[in-house]
């Protein structure tokens, strides 16, 4: 009986530790499209996660365009490399189809569509505090890098965007050749209250071009951002709401750079804190209904199904893991 109680207690600890691999909270810097819980990645010694996507248009068969996203992690649970495919072109091909009917063989042809993809790579590098200090994008022979500096409060105080060349003969190795600075921004923070700060954004000429007011709740969660561009009419506002466990269940983003745009996301969670569903709206119109499925053995996501209303189709994404 004591052993059963101990086992039940240990299972509860493990379940709580693995909750919510995918984090819905806003991240300051994202390497890929998803924000992962580093503690969960470390707990399972996850080396990589591959997301393979297929599409099922209404009234049609499943289409596999070879679309994948791959996340590779370091031993600290950080995304070290993220790469994804981009459709380059479609190529039609006539192939022979052999059929047998009543012992008679016949050969016909059918048209097959081949999808040719390019791959985009993003590499991330971290300091001793697991803060991103460099994010480098590679597509073909082109490199674009973002360098980051921080203050003692781990707030970003400088971002430098560069175009670079690689002089290494080994494609898997990077040796910096020519580096040209595209832009440089610096950021200053003013504490207005225990839960509110002002962020001033300066361009490479040292002139303030954007300012922000950022609010936090009592638990330190960011719940409001308001960005104003000083030399234009553009603005952006983000509102976040959290449940009692500190998980974001509502995210509303509005901006006016190309007309008034409202992007709204609503999340639902299971008892372990995993995201069960996500509903996305654009200007109050439902665009995506995402449902997540999990492995029973470890509560890690195994697939997601997204009803894309705009495209009248369903996308199916399967998760595959490798471990250290």
N, C-alpha and C positions, 0 to 999 in steps of 0.2 A: 504493500500500500504506500509506504514511504517513497519507494522507487517511482511509483506512478505519479505521485504528487510532484516529485523532483523533476520528472520528465515533462510533465505538464507545465511546470514553472519555466523550464529551459526553453520549451517550444514557444511560450509566450514572449520570452526575451528575444529569441531569434526573429519572430514575426514582427515585433516592434522595430527591430534593427533594420529589417529589409524594407520597411514601408516606404513607399513613394520613391522609386528609382528616378522617375521623371518629375522634376520640380516645376511647379507652375509659377512660382514667384518671379518677379522681374529681375533679370541679371544685368549687371553693369556692362559686362562684355561677354558675348556669346561666341563660341568657336564655330558651332553648327546651329542647326535649327532648334535643337532640344537642349534643355538645361538639366544636367544629371546631378543626382545626390552623390557627392564624392564618398561619403561614409558607406553608402550601400555598395558602390563600385568596389571599394576597398574590402568590405566585408566578404564579398564573394570572389575577390581576386579576379575581377572581370578584366580581360585583356582587350576585347573588342566586341562591338555590337554591330551587326549588319542588318539593315532594314531593306527588304526587297519588296518592291511595289508592283502590283498588277491592277488593271482597270477593268471594270465591268459596266460598259455603257448600257443604258436601258434598252432592252430588246435585242441585245447583241451578245456575242460570246466574250469570254475573258481575254483581254489583250495584255501580253507581256512585252513591254518595250525595253526590258533590261534595265529599268530604273532602280538604282541602289543608292543608299547612303551608308557610309561606314564610319564608325567612331572607334578610334584606338586610344587606349588609356595608359598612363604611366602608373607606377606602383603607388602613387599618392591619390589615385582616383581622378586625376585631371585628364581632360581630353588633350592628348598630345598631337593627334592628327585626325582630321576629318576630311573625307573626300566623297564626292557625289557625281553622278552622271548627268549630263545635259544632252538632250536630243540634238544631234547635228543635222541628220537628214534621214529620209526614208528611201529604201531601195527595193523596187519590185523585182521579183524573180519568178520565172516559169519553171516549175518542177514537175517531174513525171510522177504519176500516181498509178500504181498497179492494183488492179482489182480482180477478184476471182468469183465467178458466178456460174453455178452448175458445171464446175470443172473447166470452164472456159476462162481464159486469161485475156484481159484487155488492159491497155495502157492509155491513160488520159493525162492531161496536164491541168495544173491549177496555178493561180497566182499567189505567191507568198510575199508578204511584206517584211523586209528586214530593217530593223531600227539600228542606225549607226550613232553611237554616243561618243561624246567627249567626256573627259574626266577632269574635274577641278579639285585641287588639293589645297587644304589649309593646315598649316603647322603652327602649333602654339608652344611657347616657352615661358617658364615660370621662375619666380625668385624663390628664396628660402621660405617665404610666407605663403607660397602657393598662389601668388598674384600674377596675372598675365603681364609679362613685360614685352613680349613680341608676338605678333600674329602675322604670318606670312602666307599669302595666297599665290598659288601657282596654277596657271592654265597655259599649256603649251610651253613656250620658252619665256613667258611673261611672269614677272614676279612683282607683287605689290605688298609692302610691309607696313604694319602699324606698330610703333614703339610707344610704350606707356611708362610714365613715372608717377610715383605716389608720395603722399605726405605721411606723417606718423599715424594719422587716422585711417590709412588705407584708402583715401580718396584720390582719384586721378587728378593730378595737377598739370600733366602735360601729355599730349598725344602728337606724334610726328608721323606723317604718312609719306612713304618713299616709294620710288620705283627703282628696282634693283636688277642686276644681272648676276648670273652664276658662272664662275669661271672654272668650276670643277669638271673634270672629265667623267666623273661618276655621277649619273643622274640622281642617285639616291643620297648624294652628299651635296651640301651647299657651302661654297666658298664665295664670299662677297667680292664682286668685281666693281662695277660702276654703281654708284648710289646717287640718285637725284631726289631732293626733297620736293614733294608736291605741295604739302601744306603743313603748318605747325600751329597747334592750338594750346593755350594755357588756360588753367581754370583756378579760380579763387573762390573760397567758401567763407561765408559770414554766418555765424550762429545768431539767429534772431530770437530763439527761445529753445528750451530743452528738446522740443519736438519739431523745430522748424529751422531750415537753413536757406540761405540765398547762395546760388551758384552763378558766378560771372564767367562768361566764356569770351576769351580774347583771341583774335586772329593772329596771323604771323607778323602783323604790323603792330601788335600790342594794343589794338583797339577793341573795345567791347562791342560785340555784334549780337550777342544773345544773352539773356539772363533767365534764371529759373528760380522758382520758389518750390521747395520740396518739404513735404510734411511727413512725419513718422508717427505711428501710434505708440502706446506705452510699452509695447513689446519690441519696439525697434523696427517694425515692418513699415516699409515705404507705402503710404496710402494716398499720396497726392503729389502730382508734378504739374507745374505750369511753366511752359517755355514761351518767351516772347522774343522775336527778332526785332532789334532796335531800328534797323534801317528799312524795314519792309512791313507789310501788313500780316505776315505769317505768324501763326501761333500754334501751339500744341498743348493739350491738357490730358493727363492720364489719372484715372482714379482706380484704386485697388481696394477690395474688401476681403476680409479674412474671417475664417470661422474660429471657434474657441481653441482649436489645436494649432492655430497660426498658419493654416493653409489657405491660399487665396481661392475664393470661390467666384469672384466677380472682377472683371477687368474691363474698363471702358476707356477707349482712346478716341479723342477728337482732334481733328486738324483741318486747316483750311488752305493748304498749299495748292490744291486743285479742286476748289469747291469745298463745301462743308462735308466732311467725311467722319462718320461715326463707326468705329470698330469695337464690337462688344463680344466678350467671351464669358461663358458661364460654365463652372466646373462642378462636378459631383464626385464624391469620394466613397470608397468602401471603409469598413471598420479599421483597416490597417493603414489608411491614409493614402492608398493608391488611387489615382484618377480613374474613375469608372467611365465618365462621359464628359465630353466638352462640346458645347454648342457655340458656334460662331455666327455673329450677325454683322452685316454691313448696312449702315443706314436703316436699321431696324428690320432688315430682310434676312431671314435665316439662310446662310450659305453652306454651312458644314455641320453635320451631326456625327461626331466621332465617338466610337465605343471601343474600350480597351478590354482585352482578354488576358488572363494571367495564368502562369504555370501553377498548378496546385502544390507542387513540392517546395517552391521557394518564393512564390508571389512575384516573380519577375514577369514583366510583360512578354507575352508570346505573339500577340498580333493586335492590330487595330483595324477597325472597319469604319470608313468615312463615307457617309452619304453626301456627295457633292451636288447640291441642288442646282447650282448654276450650270454645271456640265451635264446634268441629268445622268449621273453615273455613280458607281460605288467604287472606291479605291480600297484595296486590301493590302495591308503592310504586314509582313511577317518578320519577326525578330529572331536572329540567330546569334549565339554567344560563343566566344572562346574565352578560356581562362588561363591564368598563369599557373 
